[in-house]
């Protein structure tokens, strides 16, 4: 049983879980909800973006720039596969 390193890394796992549950989220909301630094979050989101797990949208809201992130279909699938792997691992402990 092998974990996908993109998803399994603790901070990225939190990002995957948050975006999976909440959908499209602004950068500032992610910083607050996950209690991580902006630099740390930005680095992990860039990694996820380069692997096509998240899509980034930049727009202006009330004349202020806003960056939002959302899991791609591939990102959702990666997270679901990871959860399934964890469930399989847990089920194996019962035997």
N, C-alpha and C positions, 0 to 999 in steps of 0.2 A: 504494500500500500504506500503510495507516494503522494505527498501534498504538492500542489502547485505553489511554487515559491512566490509568485506574484500575489496570490491571494493570502497565503499563510502568514506572511510577515505581519506582526501584530498591528501596526498602525494602518497598514493597507486593509487588513481584515476589518478593522473598525470602519474605514471609509466605505468599503464594499457593503457592509451590513447597513450602515446609515443610508447610503444612497439606494440600496435595494428596498428599504422600508419606506423612505421618505420621497424618493424620486428626485427630480431636479432640485438642486439646492445651491444657494449662493455660497461663495467662498467664505464670507464672514460668518455665516451660519455654521458651516463645517468647523471652523476654528473654535467657535464657542461650544458647540455640541460635543466635539471630540476632545476638547481641552488640550490642543496641541499648538505649537508655535506656527506662525504663518510660514516661516521658512521650511519647517519640517513638513507641513501639509503640502506646500507647493512642490517640494521635491518628490513626494510620494505620488501626487496627482500627475506630475510630469511623467513619471515612470508608468503609471497606469494609462495615460494618454498615448504614450509611445507604443504600448502593447494593445492599443485599440479597445481598452476596457471601459474608458470613459470618453464622453464627448464634451468639449468645452464650448461655451457660448459667451461671447463678450458683447455687451450692449450698454446703452445709456438709459438709465432710469432716473427721471427728474433731473436730467443734465449731469448725472453722476455715473461714472463707469461701474458696471456690475458684471462680474464673472460668475457664471453658474456651471455646475457639473452635473452630469447624469450618466448612469451606466448605459453602455451600449447593449445590444442584444447579446453580444459576445461576453460582455462583462457580467450580465445577469446569469448567463450560462456557466461562466467560471465560478461564480459564487454558489450557485445551486449545486454544481458538481462538488465543490469543496464541502458544503454542508452534507451532501450525500456520503462523501468519504468519511466524514466525522461520525455520521450515524452508523455506518458500517463498522467502524472501529469500536464504537460503543456497544453495538449489538454483539460483536465478537467477544466482548468481555463477559457476557452473560454465560457463555458456554464453558 
